């Protein structure tokens, strides 16, 4: 922090009795600022490593690795009378639900609020600098928050993630009300708070997503799969982020060159002395197993990668262009109009419903109120034969360029979202 404000020492909570005392204090306030730090950049099994809270009177830092339990805070999180203020809180909410099973009600997200107001810079540091003339340091963004003991510098850095949030919330709330956008922001708050943690499923075929995997021969992809499985297994056992066990460019290079002995392995570009001494024999074994395995000819069919038909693709593109125009008219980000997931759902809905109003059931009441008639008109529009023919020709050209490989359009999350 680069300003002249002198802050009182932050209260660090490391025991259950202190946490229970804090929980009793927070039940009596009307709002609490919340942020957390995790160790996803360092650990394979990600976890919450620090929880920062600010009441209207004081800042607190809770150490979940010391308390081993955050359940005393459960009543505060689920109490609809206490507003929980986050900045870009979707990830934080997912972590709190995943690690502690918290039910969370009544949130205000300052990033969502700023985006709804059409702000160009949405980061917390930018907003704090704009409204409080305070420069927040970014030096410790990639700290290993799971490592103990933490330094005083880390505590000071972490507490500032919530220290200004309540005041920032008041400023943005006032601006939202003045521009009659408070309902739009609340609509997004409600969507964010409903997000659930994704299921943790290991995908043995995720090696296809590595840069260069598709350029390998089928035998090379079999080797890459073996190396990938070795890396994931090792990272899980060591509880170490996978890219810290073995970098992806080296994995693809190993698969392409497939060294047969330790001398060849040691000479490979990117094979450091540490990696060679730690994993050399295991990597050579993984290469050998891959060479002996069945060649991997093509990526397995995935339900989410199912290719859209022409009508669905046209509806999606029409909706996307409509959303872009509405966002430009309102001076806001496109996702303020409709999230991209909603566009994808709407594009596919007409094939599964019996009457037009049913098409809009995926939307929130606020979005139906604002955009329902326009969306119904788009969805009800027929697909002209000329447009269908043009789209079909484009699809054939794209398939020839891919030589038959790859997956579908926007349904798999790779479509344009502007």
C-alpha positions as CSV (number, residue, x, y, z in Angstrom):
1,X,0.0,0.0,0.0
2,X,1.4,3.4,-1.0
3,X,-0.5,6.0,1.1
4,X,-0.1,7.6,4.5
5,X,-2.9,5.8,6.3
6,X,-1.8,4.1,9.5
7,X,-3.8,1.0,10.2
8,X,-4.2,-0.7,13.5
9,X,-2.7,-4.2,13.8
10,X,-5.0,-6.7,12.1
11,X,-6.6,-9.3,14.4
12,X,-5.4,-12.8,13.4
13,X,-7.7,-15.7,14.4
14,X,-5.9,-19.0,14.9
15,X,-8.0,-20.8,17.6
16,X,-11.6,-22.1,17.8
17,X,-12.4,-20.1,20.9
18,X,-11.3,-16.9,19.1
19,X,-13.2,-17.9,16.0
20,X,-16.4,-18.5,18.0
21,X,-16.0,-15.1,19.7
22,X,-15.6,-13.5,16.2
23,X,-18.6,-15.3,14.9
24,X,-20.7,-13.9,17.8
25,X,-19.5,-10.4,17.0
26,X,-20.3,-10.7,13.3
27,X,-23.9,-11.9,13.9
28,X,-24.6,-8.4,15.3
29,X,-23.5,-6.5,12.2
30,X,-25.5,-5.7,9.0
31,X,-22.6,-6.4,6.5
32,X,-19.2,-8.1,6.3
33,X,-16.6,-7.9,3.6
34,X,-15.1,-11.2,2.6
35,X,-12.1,-12.5,0.7
36,X,-9.9,-15.6,0.7
37,X,-6.6,-16.9,-0.4
38,X,-6.1,-20.4,-1.7
39,X,-3.0,-22.4,-2.8
40,X,-4.1,-23.4,-6.3
41,X,-0.9,-22.1,-7.8
42,X,1.1,-24.4,-5.6
43,X,-1.0,-27.4,-4.5
44,X,-2.7,-30.2,-6.5
45,X,-5.4,-30.5,-3.9
46,X,-6.5,-26.9,-3.7
47,X,-7.7,-25.5,-0.4
48,X,-8.6,-22.3,1.4
49,X,-5.6,-21.0,3.2
50,X,-6.7,-17.7,4.6
51,X,-10.0,-16.0,5.1
52,X,-10.2,-12.2,5.4
53,X,-13.2,-10.5,6.9
54,X,-13.9,-6.8,7.6
55,X,-16.8,-5.6,9.7
56,X,-17.7,-1.8,9.7
57,X,-15.4,-1.5,12.7
58,X,-12.4,-3.9,12.3
59,X,-10.4,-6.1,10.0
60,X,-9.8,-9.8,10.7
61,X,-7.8,-12.6,9.3
62,X,-8.8,-16.2,10.0
63,X,-6.2,-19.0,9.5
64,X,-8.2,-22.1,8.5
65,X,-5.0,-24.2,8.5
66,X,-4.7,-23.4,12.3
67,X,-8.4,-23.5,13.3
68,X,-9.1,-26.6,11.1
69,X,-12.7,-25.6,11.2
70,X,-14.8,-22.6,10.0
71,X,-18.2,-23.9,11.0
72,X,-18.7,-21.2,13.7
73,X,-19.0,-18.7,10.7
74,X,-21.8,-20.8,9.1
75,X,-24.7,-18.8,10.6
76,X,-23.2,-15.5,9.5
77,X,-22.8,-16.7,5.9
78,X,-26.4,-18.0,5.6
79,X,-28.0,-15.1,7.5
80,X,-30.0,-13.1,4.8
81,X,-29.9,-10.1,7.2
82,X,-26.1,-9.8,6.9
83,X,-24.9,-8.6,3.5
84,X,-21.6,-10.3,2.5
85,X,-19.5,-8.0,0.3
86,X,-17.1,-9.7,-2.2
87,X,-15.0,-8.5,-5.1
88,X,-15.1,-11.0,-8.0
89,X,-16.7,-13.4,-5.5
90,X,-17.7,-16.3,-7.7
91,X,-14.5,-18.2,-7.1
92,X,-14.5,-17.4,-3.4
93,X,-18.1,-18.7,-3.1
94,X,-17.2,-21.9,-4.9
95,X,-14.3,-22.5,-2.5
96,X,-16.3,-21.8,0.6
97,X,-19.1,-24.1,-0.5
98,X,-16.6,-26.8,-1.6
99,X,-14.4,-26.8,1.4
100,X,-16.9,-26.1,4.2
101,X,-20.3,-26.7,2.8
102,X,-21.5,-23.2,3.6
103,X,-24.9,-21.9,2.5
104,X,-24.4,-18.3,1.5
105,X,-27.2,-15.7,1.3
106,X,-27.3,-12.0,0.4
107,X,-24.2,-10.9,-1.3
108,X,-22.9,-7.7,-3.0
109,X,-20.1,-8.0,-5.5
110,X,-18.2,-4.8,-6.1
111,X,-16.7,-6.1,-9.4
112,X,-20.2,-7.0,-10.7
113,X,-21.4,-3.6,-9.6
114,X,-18.6,-1.8,-11.4
115,X,-19.2,-3.9,-14.6
116,X,-22.9,-3.1,-14.4
117,X,-22.0,0.6,-14.3
118,X,-19.9,0.2,-17.4
119,X,-16.5,0.6,-15.7
120,X,-13.5,-0.1,-18.0
121,X,-11.2,-1.3,-15.2
122,X,-12.7,-3.9,-12.9
123,X,-9.8,-4.9,-10.7
124,X,-9.9,-4.2,-7.0
125,X,-6.6,-2.2,-7.1
126,X,-8.0,0.0,-9.9
127,X,-11.2,0.7,-8.1
128,X,-9.5,1.4,-4.8
129,X,-7.1,3.8,-6.5
130,X,-9.9,5.5,-8.3
131,X,-12.1,6.1,-5.3
132,X,-9.7,6.3,-2.4
133,X,-6.4,7.4,-4.1
134,X,-4.7,4.4,-2.6
135,X,-2.2,2.2,-4.5
136,X,-2.5,-1.5,-3.5
137,X,0.7,-3.5,-4.1
138,X,0.4,-6.6,-6.3
139,X,3.8,-7.9,-5.3
140,X,2.3,-10.8,-3.2
141,X,-0.4,-11.9,-5.6
142,X,1.4,-15.3,-6.2
143,X,2.3,-15.9,-2.6
144,X,2.3,-19.5,-1.3
145,X,-0.6,-19.0,1.1
146,X,-0.4,-22.6,2.3
147,X,3.1,-22.2,3.7
148,X,3.5,-21.4,7.3
149,X,4.5,-19.2,9.1
150,X,3.1,-16.3,7.1
151,X,5.0,-13.0,7.2
152,X,3.8,-9.7,8.5
153,X,4.0,-8.4,5.0
154,X,1.6,-11.2,3.8
155,X,-0.9,-10.4,6.6
156,X,-0.7,-6.7,5.7
157,X,-1.3,-7.5,2.0
158,X,-4.2,-9.9,2.7
159,X,-6.1,-7.5,5.0
160,X,-6.3,-4.8,2.4
161,X,-8.3,-7.1,0.1
162,X,-11.3,-6.4,2.4
163,X,-10.3,-3.2,4.2
164,X,-11.9,-0.9,1.6
165,X,-14.7,-3.1,0.4
166,X,-17.5,-1.8,2.6
167,X,-16.9,1.8,1.6
168,X,-16.5,0.8,-2.0
169,X,-19.8,-1.0,-1.8
170,X,-21.5,2.2,-0.6
171,X,-20.1,4.2,-3.4
172,X,-21.1,1.7,-6.1
173,X,-24.5,1.1,-4.6
174,X,-25.2,4.9,-4.7
175,X,-24.1,5.0,-8.4
176,X,-26.2,2.0,-9.3
177,X,-29.3,3.5,-7.7
178,X,-28.7,6.9,-9.4
179,X,-28.4,5.1,-12.8
180,X,-31.4,2.8,-12.1
181,X,-29.2,-0.3,-12.5
182,X,-29.5,-1.7,-9.0
183,X,-32.0,-4.4,-10.0
184,X,-29.6,-5.5,-12.8
185,X,-26.7,-5.8,-10.4
186,X,-28.8,-7.7,-7.8
187,X,-30.0,-10.0,-10.6
188,X,-26.3,-11.0,-11.2
189,X,-25.6,-11.2,-7.4
190,X,-28.3,-13.8,-7.2
191,X,-26.9,-15.8,-10.1
192,X,-23.4,-15.7,-8.6
193,X,-24.6,-16.9,-5.2
194,X,-26.3,-19.9,-6.8
195,X,-23.2,-21.2,-8.5
196,X,-22.1,-24.6,-7.2
197,X,-18.6,-26.1,-7.1
198,X,-17.9,-28.4,-10.1
199,X,-17.5,-32.1,-9.4
200,X,-13.9,-33.1,-9.1
201,X,-13.4,-35.6,-11.8
202,X,-10.1,-36.8,-13.2
203,X,-10.1,-36.9,-17.0
204,X,-7.4,-39.2,-18.3
205,X,-7.9,-37.8,-21.8
206,X,-7.2,-34.1,-20.8
207,X,-3.7,-34.4,-22.4
208,X,-5.5,-33.5,-25.7
209,X,-5.7,-30.0,-24.4
210,X,-1.9,-29.6,-24.2
211,X,-0.5,-27.3,-26.9
212,X,1.0,-29.5,-29.6
213,X,-0.9,-32.7,-28.7
214,X,-2.8,-32.7,-32.0
215,X,0.3,-32.3,-34.0
216,X,1.8,-35.5,-32.7
217,X,1.6,-38.9,-34.4
218,X,-0.9,-41.4,-33.0
219,X,2.1,-43.2,-31.4
220,X,3.4,-39.9,-30.0
221,X,-0.1,-39.2,-28.4
222,X,0.0,-42.6,-26.7
223,X,3.4,-41.6,-25.2
224,X,2.0,-38.2,-24.2
225,X,-0.9,-39.9,-22.5
226,X,1.4,-42.0,-20.4
227,X,3.5,-39.0,-19.4
228,X,0.4,-37.0,-18.6
229,X,-0.9,-39.8,-16.3
230,X,2.5,-40.1,-14.6
231,X,2.6,-36.3,-14.0
232,X,-1.0,-36.2,-12.6
233,X,-0.4,-39.2,-10.3
234,X,2.9,-37.7,-9.0
235,X,1.4,-34.3,-8.5
236,X,-1.5,-35.8,-6.5
237,X,0.9,-37.8,-4.3
238,X,3.1,-34.8,-3.6
239,X,0.1,-32.4,-3.4
240,X,2.0,-30.1,-5.8
241,X,0.6,-28.1,-8.7
242,X,0.9,-30.3,-11.8
243,X,2.9,-27.7,-13.9
244,X,5.4,-27.5,-11.0
245,X,6.1,-31.3,-11.4
246,X,6.6,-31.3,-15.1
247,X,6.2,-28.4,-17.6
248,X,3.8,-29.0,-20.5
249,X,6.2,-28.0,-23.3
250,X,8.7,-30.6,-22.1
251,X,5.9,-33.3,-21.9
252,X,5.0,-32.7,-25.6
253,X,8.7,-32.7,-26.6
254,X,9.2,-36.0,-24.7
255,X,6.3,-37.5,-26.6
256,X,7.6,-36.3,-30.0
257,X,11.1,-37.5,-29.5
258,X,10.4,-40.5,-27.3
259,X,13.9,-41.0,-25.9
260,X,14.8,-44.7,-25.5
261,X,17.6,-44.4,-22.9
262,X,18.7,-42.2,-20.1
263,X,21.5,-40.5,-22.1
264,X,19.0,-39.4,-24.8
265,X,16.6,-38.3,-22.1
266,X,19.2,-36.2,-20.3
267,X,20.2,-34.4,-23.5
268,X,16.7,-33.2,-24.2
269,X,16.0,-29.5,-24.3
270,X,14.2,-28.5,-21.1
271,X,15.3,-31.6,-19.1
272,X,16.9,-29.9,-16.1
273,X,19.3,-31.7,-13.7
274,X,16.6,-31.6,-11.0
275,X,13.9,-33.1,-13.3
276,X,16.3,-35.8,-14.6
277,X,17.5,-36.9,-11.1
278,X,14.0,-36.8,-9.6
279,X,11.9,-38.3,-12.4
280,X,14.3,-39.6,-15.1
281,X,13.8,-43.3,-14.7
282,X,10.0,-42.9,-14.2
283,X,9.7,-40.8,-17.4
284,X,11.7,-43.3,-19.4
285,X,9.4,-46.0,-18.2
286,X,6.3,-43.9,-19.1
287,X,7.7,-43.3,-22.6
288,X,8.3,-47.1,-23.0
289,X,4.8,-47.9,-21.8
290,X,3.4,-45.4,-24.2
291,X,5.3,-46.8,-27.2
292,X,4.0,-50.3,-26.3
293,X,0.4,-49.1,-26.0
294,X,-2.2,-48.8,-28.7
295,X,-1.7,-45.6,-30.8
296,X,-4.2,-42.9,-30.0
297,X,-5.8,-42.0,-33.3
298,X,-8.5,-39.6,-32.3
299,X,-10.0,-37.7,-29.3
300,X,-12.9,-39.6,-27.6
301,X,-16.3,-38.3,-28.4
302,X,-17.5,-35.9,-25.7
303,X,-21.2,-35.1,-25.0
304,X,-20.4,-31.4,-24.5
305,X,-18.5,-31.3,-27.8
306,X,-21.4,-32.5,-29.8
307,X,-21.6,-30.5,-33.0
308,X,-24.5,-28.1,-33.2
309,X,-26.8,-28.2,-36.2
310,X,-27.1,-25.3,-38.5
311,X,-30.2,-23.8,-37.0
312,X,-28.7,-23.8,-33.5
313,X,-25.5,-22.2,-34.7
314,X,-27.5,-19.5,-36.5
315,X,-29.6,-18.8,-33.4
316,X,-26.5,-18.5,-31.3
317,X,-24.8,-16.1,-33.7
318,X,-27.9,-14.0,-34.0
319,X,-28.3,-13.8,-30.2
320,X,-24.6,-13.0,-29.8
321,X,-24.9,-10.0,-32.3
322,X,-28.1,-8.8,-30.6
323,X,-26.3,-8.9,-27.2
324,X,-23.3,-7.0,-28.5
325,X,-25.6,-4.3,-29.9
326,X,-27.5,-4.0,-26.6
327,X,-24.3,-3.8,-24.7
328,X,-23.0,-1.0,-26.9
329,X,-26.2,0.9,-26.5
330,X,-26.0,0.6,-22.8
331,X,-22.3,1.2,-22.5
332,X,-21.7,-2.0,-20.5
333,X,-19.9,-5.3,-20.9
334,X,-21.8,-7.9,-22.9
335,X,-22.2,-10.3,-20.0
336,X,-24.2,-7.6,-18.2
337,X,-26.9,-8.1,-20.9
338,X,-26.8,-11.9,-20.8
339,X,-24.1,-14.4,-19.6
340,X,-22.7,-16.5,-22.5
341,X,-24.0,-19.7,-20.9
342,X,-27.5,-18.2,-21.2
343,X,-26.9,-17.6,-24.9
344,X,-25.9,-21.2,-25.4
345,X,-28.9,-22.5,-23.6
346,X,-31.3,-20.3,-25.5
347,X,-29.8,-21.3,-28.8
348,X,-30.6,-24.9,-28.1
349,X,-33.9,-24.5,-26.3
350,X,-36.3,-24.4,-29.3
351,X,-35.7,-28.1,-30.0
352,X,-36.8,-29.1,-26.5
353,X,-39.9,-27.1,-25.7
354,X,-43.6,-27.1,-26.7
355,X,-44.6,-23.4,-26.6
356,X,-42.5,-20.2,-27.0
357,X,-42.7,-18.8,-23.4
358,X,-41.0,-22.0,-22.3
359,X,-37.9,-20.8,-24.2
360,X,-37.3,-18.2,-21.6
361,X,-37.4,-20.3,-18.5
362,X,-33.6,-20.5,-18.3
363,X,-33.5,-16.7,-17.7
364,X,-33.9,-14.8,-14.5
365,X,-37.2,-12.9,-14.0
366,X,-35.3,-9.6,-14.5
367,X,-33.8,-10.8,-17.9
368,X,-37.2,-12.0,-19.0
369,X,-38.7,-8.6,-18.1
370,X,-36.0,-6.6,-20.0
371,X,-35.3,-8.8,-23.0
372,X,-38.0,-11.5,-23.3
373,X,-40.0,-10.1,-26.3
374,X,-36.8,-9.5,-28.3
375,X,-35.4,-12.9,-27.5
376,X,-38.6,-14.6,-28.5
377,X,-38.6,-12.8,-31.8
378,X,-35.0,-14.0,-32.5
379,X,-35.8,-17.6,-31.5
380,X,-39.0,-17.8,-33.5
381,X,-37.4,-16.5,-36.7
382,X,-37.1,-19.2,-39.4
383,X,-33.7,-20.1,-40.9
384,X,-33.5,-18.8,-44.5
385,X,-32.3,-21.3,-47.0
386,X,-29.5,-19.0,-48.2
387,X,-28.2,-18.5,-44.7
388,X,-28.3,-22.3,-44.2
389,X,-26.4,-22.9,-47.4
390,X,-23.7,-20.4,-46.6
391,X,-23.3,-21.7,-43.1
392,X,-23.1,-25.3,-44.4
393,X,-20.4,-24.3,-46.9
394,X,-18.4,-22.6,-44.2
395,X,-18.7,-25.7,-42.0
396,X,-17.4,-27.9,-44.9
397,X,-14.4,-25.5,-45.4
398,X,-13.6,-25.6,-41.6
399,X,-13.8,-29.4,-41.5
400,X,-11.4,-29.6,-44.5
401,X,-9.0,-27.3,-42.7
402,X,-9.2,-29.5,-39.6
403,X,-8.7,-32.7,-41.7
404,X,-11.6,-34.2,-39.9
405,X,-10.4,-33.4,-36.4
406,X,-11.5,-31.2,-33.6
407,X,-14.9,-30.6,-31.9
408,X,-18.0,-28.5,-32.5
409,X,-18.8,-24.8,-32.2
410,X,-19.8,-22.7,-29.3
411,X,-21.3,-25.6,-27.4
412,X,-17.9,-26.6,-26.1
413,X,-17.1,-23.2,-24.7
414,X,-14.8,-22.1,-27.5
415,X,-17.2,-19.9,-29.4
416,X,-17.1,-16.2,-29.4
417,X,-18.4,-14.5,-26.4
418,X,-18.3,-10.8,-27.3
